[in-house]
Amino acid sequence: MATAPKRPIKVAADNRKARYNYAIGEVFEAGIALTGTEVKSLRGGKATIAESYAGAEGGELWLLNANIPEYLQANRFNHAPKRPRKLLLHKRQIHKLVAAVEREGMTIVPLKLYFNEKGKAKVEIALARGKKLHDKRETEKQRSWDRERSRVLRDRG
């Protein structure tokens, strides 16, 4: 009996600014509760999570301010583009995240919204601490130096 070929991970939205604006700590993979039209729209790849964050309410974690545009063929059964979406994590993980936000002043930032090998929508979230301006400059300087160093090594070799 032949096994079905595995699907590659398909990234629907990527938060590229997060690694620049925040010092990323521990990373978690969370499921996300979506409606049918949201899934269809995500498969089109038009979602943005650049300004979004996660917040706790009532013992649950919610993805706030994420923009998943309306699915054009859905008619009147469409979803609200910026509605709060429930994140699916274990209780222990939720408590750990909420405690870090409350005690240590950290933020829960989504890094990536993707479909895993099984076709399920997942969000990669991270505990992050906001960077100050001088930290951002240092990051930019290091990135520039790495680029220059690789260019020199490539020319030599």
N, C-alpha and C positions, 0 to 999 in steps of 0.2 A: 504494500500500500504506500503510495507516494505521499510525502508530507507537503503541506502547503508552503509556498515560499513566504519568508518573513517580509513584512512591509518595513521600509525604512522609516525612521522618525521624521515627521514632516513638521517643521517649525511654522506656526501660524503667525506669531508675533514675537519680536525680540526687543528687549529694553536695553539698548546699547548705552544709553546715558547713565544707567544705574552704576556701572563699574567706575565711571568717572566721578559721579557725584557722591558715591557712598563707599565706605570701606566694608567690603562684603565679609560676613562671618560665616555662620553655619548655613548650609543650603538644604532645603527640604523639597520633596516632590509631593504635590497635592493634587487630588482630583478636583474637578470643578463641576458644579451642578448647572447644566445648561438646558435650554429649551431646544426643540428641533430646528427652529429657524436660526438660532445662534450657531448651532453646529454647522449647518449648511453655509452660513456666512463665513465662519472661521475657515472652512475648507477652501474658500475663495482667497484667503490670505490677506484680507483688508483690515484686520484688527490692529489697534494700537494700545499698548500698555505703558507708554512712556511716562504719563503723569499719574499712573495708578499706584495704589498701595493697599495693604491689607489691614483690617481693623477687627477687633473683637467686640462682639455684642451678644449678650445672653449665653455665654459659654460656647459660642460658635465663632468661626473666623470667616470674614467676608472680604471679597475682592471689590474694592470701591474705585470708582472713576475710570474703569477700563472701558474702552470704546469698541464695541463690536457692532458694526453698521448693520442696518436692516437688510434682510434678504429680499431682493427685488421681486422675486416671483411669489412671495408669501401672501400678498394681498392684505386683508384685514387681520390675519392671524400673526402679524409680526410682533417682535419684541421691542422694548425700549432700549436704545443703544447703550446708555450708560447706567443701567440698573445694577444694584448690588448683586453679586453672585456668590453663592455659598462655596467655601473651600472645604474639601473633604479630607480630614486628617484624623489620626488617632487622638483620643482625649489627652494622652500624655504629651504628645507633640504640641497640641493646642495650649496646654497649661505652660509648657516650657516657653513657647513663643510669647504668650501674654505676660508671663512673669518678666521676661527680658525687656519687653517694651515698657512695662510699668516701673520696674526697679532701675534699670540701667539706661533708660532713655533711648532705646534703639528703635528702629523702624523696620517693618516687614515690607520688603520690596519684591515685586514679581520680576524675575529675570527673563523668563521665556514662557511662552504659551505654545504648546505643541500637541501633536497626536503621537502616541507611543506605537509600538509594534502591533498592538492589538486593535488600534484604531480609536482608543479612548483619549479624550481631551485631558491634558494634564497641564499644571502650572508649576514652574520651578520658582519657589520663593526663597528668600534669604533674609536672615537677620542682618541688618546693616546699621552702621553708624555714619552719620553725615560728615563729609569732609569739609574742612575749612579751606579758605582760598589758597593758603600757602601749601596745603596738602595737594590740592589740585594742580598747582604749578609744579610741584615736585614730581607728580605722576606724569605730567606732560614732558618734563625734562628727561625723565627716565625713558619714556617711550621714544622720544626723539633720539636719545643716545643709543638705544637698542637698534633702531632703524639704521642709524649711521654706522654702527659697528657691523651689522650684517652686510651692509653695502661694501664696506672696506674688506671684510673677509671674503666676500664673493668675488671682488675684483682681484684679490691676491691669488685665490685658489684655483 
